Amino acid sequence: MLELGAAETRTRSVIVFAAEAAQLQKLRSLVREQLAQWDLPALAEEIQLTVTELATNVIKHVGEGSAATLILEQLPDRVRVEVHDESRELPVLRDTDCDSECGRGLHLIAAMASDCAAALTSAGKVVWCEFVFVPGYDRSRVDRATAALQRYCDEAGLRVSLSSPPRSLPLMEELTFALMSDLLHCHSARGGDGLSVIERLAVSGHRSGRDDWSSGDGEHTEAHG
């Protein structure tokens, strides 16, 4: 059995389900549909995989057919995923070289999510994860810049993957600074004025209604139904 909960809103979806292998595909479909409604399809693959892993853990460690609840919540700059079940035994993140039955799925989730944890609740426990997205920005520009930065890292021999939202903002800042420095160096080497480029970018950011050099914490996010 799988049903939408009464607490479903424009930014929060509650799905009650029975922990059964037959329900996994339907859960993935509901996740994909909800993220599409929120205009966040780029997060679908990671969150679908996370929900599959967490639901599978409920099947394995709590019991086939046990009651569970999936909650998806759109926050200002991230999506929070929660899976609640009736067990009060918290999962353990074990060594990555252990066999497939002892929690390697949790390492996979931890590598994808910006944050994740587990906690006891009045009815059992909850395992939650959060996935960062870029609010209020042109997705095509973000994707184009991410691809360029990834190629730059590859050419520089840096073993960094930017295929998902950045886990470390300081690292992202350093990579962006390195790429911009090389671009300005190239521009100057060809007779251009690097300072003029910086000034144009700053003016362009202010004209667009926000400072494109900011951290992205401004209040320009809308919930999409």
N, C-alpha and C positions, 0 to 999 in steps of 0.2 A: 504494500500500500504506500502511496506517495501522494501527498496533498499540500497545497499552499496553506500557510498558516494565516490566522486572522490578523496578525500584526503586519502584514505586507503593506508597504507604503511606497511612495515614489523613490525613496532612497534606502529602503530596507525591505528585504524579502526573506520570509521565514518558510522553510519547506520541511515538513514532518515526513519521515520516511522509515520504512522497515529496512534494517541492515541486511540486505540480500544482494547477491551478485546480479540478479536480474534487474535490480533498480539502478545500477551504476550508469548505464547508458542514458537513462531518462534523467538522472541527476546532471550528467554532463550537458545534455540538451537544454535543461532549464538554466544552467549557469551561462551557457552561450547566449541564450535568448535574453536573460536579464542584463548581461553586459552590453549586448547590442542596444537594448533600450536606454542604457546609460551612456551610450556612445563611447564605449570603452572596449571595442573588439580586440584591441592589441593585447589585452590581458587575458583573453579567453583561454589560450593554450595552457598557460601556467596555472590559472585558477582551476580549470577543468582537471588537470593532472593532480593538483593538490586535493581537490574534493574526492577524486577517485582514491588516492592514497589514504586519506583520512577515513573515508567510508569503508574501505577494505580493512583498515585496522580495527574498526568497530566490529566487522564481521568476524575477524580472526580472534580478537582478544576479549570481546564482550559477548558475542554469540550471534549465530545466524538468526535473522528475524527479529533481533532486539530493536527496541524503539530508539530512534535517533532524530536529531533536528539539525538541519543546515541553515545557517543564517548568513546572508550576504548583505553587507551594508556599505553604501557609498559615502565616504567621508570627504572633506574638502580636497585632499590631495592623495587619497589612497582608497583601496577597497579592502574591507575587513571580512575575513572568512572565518566562521565559527562552526564547529561540529560538536554538538552536545550528545552525550550518551549517559546511561544509568550507572556505569562503573565508576568506582572511586579510586581505581588504580591508575596513577599517572604514567604516561609513556616515558621511556628512558631512551635518550639519544646515546647510542653505543658507538663503538669504534667502527670506522668506515670499512675495515677489512673483515667485518663479521659476515656471517652467511645471510642470505636473503630473508630469513625468517626473523631476524632479531632487530629490526628497526632501521634498515638502510633507507627505507622510504622517508623517514623523518629527516635524514641528512639531505635527501633530494629536495624536500620542502624547504628546509632551512637555507639551502643554497639559492633557491628561487625567490623566497619572500624577503621583504625588507626587515621583517620582524616576525617572530612566532614564539608561542609559549603554550603551556597547559596549566590549568588551575582546577581546584575542586569547586563544585557548586553545591547548592542545597539538594539537587536531584542527582548528582553524580559528578561529572567532570566536563570541562570544555577544552578543546584544543583550538587555538586561534592563530591565524596568520594575517599579515597585512601586505598588500602589494601597492607600491607607489605608482602613480601616474602623473602626467604633466597637465595641470589644470589650466584652462583658459588660453591655450596656445594653439597655433596652427599645426595640426598633426603632420601635415606633409612637410613643413619646414623642419620639424623635429626629426622626422624619419630621415630626411635628406642629410641633415647635419650629422646625425648619428652614424649613417653609412660612411660619410666622409671621415669622421673621427675614427671609426673602426679601421678604415683603410690606412689612415695615418699611423695608428698603433701597430698594425700588421707590418707596415714598411719599416717602422722603427724597431721592430723585434720585440715589442711589448706584448706580453701574454695577458691581454685584457679582453674580455668579452662584453660588448655593449648591446647584446641582443635582447636584454631585458632592462627594466628601470635600474638606474645606478644604486648600488648598495651604499657607496661611500661618496658623499658630496665633496669632501676634500680631494679625493682622487679625481673625480670628474672635473673639479676646478683646475687641478694641475694639468690634466690632459688638454683641457680647453685652452689654458694659458700657453702650453707648449705649441699647440697647433696654430694659435693666433700669432704667436711670436715668429714662427717660421713663415707664416703667410705675409706678415708685415716685413720681415727680412727680405723675402722674395720680391715684394712690391718695391722696397727701397733699392734693391740691387738692380732693378729694371728702371730706375730713375723716378719712382713714385714717391709720394709724401705720406709716410705711415701715419703721422699725426693727423693729417687731413682725413684719412679713412676712419680713425677712431672718433674724431669729432662728428663726422657724418653719421656714424652708427649711433652715437649718443643722441643726436638730434632726431634721427629716425625713430628711436625708441620712445622718446617723449611725444612725438607727433602721433604715434599709434595709440596713445592713451595709457601707456604703462612704460616703465623703465625696463627695456629688454636685458639690461645688465643686472637686474635684481635677482633674488633667489627664487622668485616665483611664489612667494607667500602672500601676495596681494589678494584682496577679496574680489576675484573675478571668475568664480566658479558657479555654474548653475547645475542643478539636478535635472537630468533629462528623464522624462517619464517614458 
